[in-house]
């Protein structure tokens, strides 16, 4: 050895894509070149069989082996990779085949061969990507690679077994000898079976063929089918009872017995080998097939392949490489047709589609015939194309001549038809022109060139009298003639159509009003003339004037009526104010009960009459178009709550709950007409009180829409009154109309309130409507648009520190009242609970005391069933545990004069309903 390494290291070599990791040694040569070689591990493994497996000894021997073999390994920088199927694992693969790589490196100058162990799964991908130059695998893999990737065998392995050399091998199907129920292939049904790998030829596919020929389908007939990965693993699985039977390649059982791993006598081999060939000196169960071939990959140079083939064939059978590979060298490549037959029978790769004829198969088999047919077809097609072109030219010339003759004949016929059609059109035009119900005249430079009978008749002439004459004689004056020409006739050049109403003079001198519809015959060129269609609208003009006169008269009458009503209302209200004022004074004097009753009747009658007069005056203003709204700043909450104060007295007289709800998101400070808003609310809420005998009347304001400048507010007035029949609802918003006459007799009224409210809502930019169920109640609603006051003027209702966070109990039998108070307390961040009667309230108060979280305040309604507010207040104060509770009485306006009595009971304050927000 001429070169000596300075230093060596042992480490794993990085795998290429699709390959597995395998160990190697790396050396650094004197010239600084890094050198890798796998041969060292083979010497180490061989020696380890005799020296044991100490890690220190391994490294020591490996370094010595590297030093001894570095020359042969370093002979060239051109590396040739031989991929080998690692059927017994990477270590065993390297032990067995690295000496062969060393042998080729020594005998072929300029090349360094290395072994690439590959597992079953990565054989095909490795060859496909060209990661190796030669491939050594089982015959099944070779056949697949030959078909798919054009690999080509260059030699066949001569296997050395039992002092003999063999180029054929088979498969062994075996079980433990004590399994007496398994003696034939048929006995394997419903047994656990193990093979080496799905792609292992000797370790599965040979046996599979025999099983299939005997009608056994492994994936359905076996209890289980598993794969051990290596031949040794399959033998161990059968030996240890993990499976019932297994299959490996021939010589495996003999080899493992020599290695001291098993005793062959412990196993039974099913002797039903295919073909009944018995000259193989091994236990076997299948046909015999050629041994593993060495094959070159498609990209490998032919010269290199020849060199490798020659050296393999020349390998001495006693060489170290042959002994390591357990072979007697190599022989010329055998015939692998039997392997093809096996794979085709099994229909596995590359014969998954065996028996199916593809276009590729047809082309391969009949390539010469197909090519010849294509050439003949192309020649015939070319000849046909030439002939077709020649015929086309002849036909084209003949056709052109024929077309020219036919075109002349067709032109003559068309001229004849056109002439006939033209005369027919002229006749039709004349008929339409003369039978038209409107006048038609054609002019050129304002000279009549054609006039129909209706036109002449309309003006009192005959057509003969008008044709050729100027239209000047038809106008009322020279000024009219000139004006019509400037404004209308000459404008036809600029417009597609002109329509105008203009007077003409009849032959007898009277005036006709006519409607003119005109256009140029060839716009915008007026030199070819114009056509006018004229209709007599004298009678229509007369009727229009009569309508205008009637309208003026009606408006004059309406103004007179409005003035009369205004004067009458003023004249009536003056004495009525006197009557009402004097009755008020009279009521302050000392009167008997009967006299006071008479005076109150006079006062109520006066108020009702004054209300009717105001409604009639408003209605007359609306009808005359003189009803106007003012725009001022106002507070919406105050306006709505003032209406509540005004009407709650009447509601209290009828024992009704009058409730006002204003949603918190509705701005308070707005711009609009609060007086007219109050008028609608009083009208709708007053009606609700009037038509409700028991229950409640609720007035609510909510936000409908909002932008930067304005808000739309929706007002609803709902009641629990008599309701409105559905077939009568269309009469609600009609003037001087009520639902029916019985309503008028029972409740009174003029029927103007709703129509006035509707007109006011519309003037406010909104609308009005109603939802009602007879006997259940009604809900009237209207919307109105208001302007916003500046934000700096807006304010919110702010609770004092005395009430924020307090625990408050609301006691009221009316759910709507509780809702109003609940929403207000929620905005003040109070804690609150509700009770619908006195007994429930007492229970809640006592439970709160017992839980050490008593109520600070109790808001109690005065009028409740079973236990009223006074009684509940007395019981609270009489209870020592509850006596410190602050009580607030909710009372109607009619009872607020009793504050001193409430104070004596123990109430600290009272709220007047409807409660203000």
Buried (B, 14 or more C-beta within 10 A) or exposed (E): EEEEBEEBEBEEBEBEEBBBEBBBBBBBBEEEEEBBBBBBBBBBBBBBEEEEEEEEBBBEBBBBBBBEBBEBBBBBEEEBBBBBBBBBBBBBBBBBBBBBBBBBBBBBEEBBBBBBBBBBEBBBEBBBEEBBBBBBBBBBBBBBBBBEBEBBBBBBBBBBBEEEBBBBBBBBBBBBBEBEEBEEBBBBEEBBBBBBBBBBBBBBBBBBBBBBEEEBEBEEBBEEBBBBBBBBBBBBBBBEEBBBBBBBBBBBBBBBBEEEEBEBEBBBBBEBBBEEEEEBBBBBBBBBBBBBBBBBBEEBEEEBBEBBBEBBEEBEEEBBBBBBBEBBBBBEBBEBEBBBBBBBBBEBBBBEEEEEEEEEEEEEEEEEEEEEEEEEEEEEEEEEEEEEEEEEEEEEEEEEEEEEEEEEEEEEEEEEEEEEEEEEEEEEEEEEBEEBEBBBBBBBEBBBEBBBBBBBEBBBBEBEBBBEEEBBBBBBEEEBBEEBBEEBBEBBEEBEEBEEEBBBBBBEEEEBBBBBBBBBBEBEEBEEBBBBBBBBBBEEBEEEEEEEEEEEEEEEEBEEEBEEBBEBBEEBBEEBEEBBEBBEEBBEEEBEEEEBEBBBEBBEBBEEBBBBBBBBBBBBBBBBEEBEEEEEEBBBBEBBBBBBBBBBEBBBEBEBBBBBBBEEEBBBBBBBBBEBBBBBBBBBBBBBBBBBEEBBBBBBBBBBEBEEEBBBBBBBBBBBBBBBEEEBBEBBBEEEBBBEEEBBEEEEBBBBBBBBBBBBBBBBBBEBBBEBEEEEBBBBBBBBBBEBBEEEEEEEEEBEEEBEEBBBBBBBBBEBBBBBBBBBBEBBEBBBBBBBBBEBBBEBBBEBBEEEEBBBBBBBBBBBEEBBBBBBBEBBBEBEEBEEBBBBBBBBBEBBEBBEEBEEBBBEEBBBBBBBB
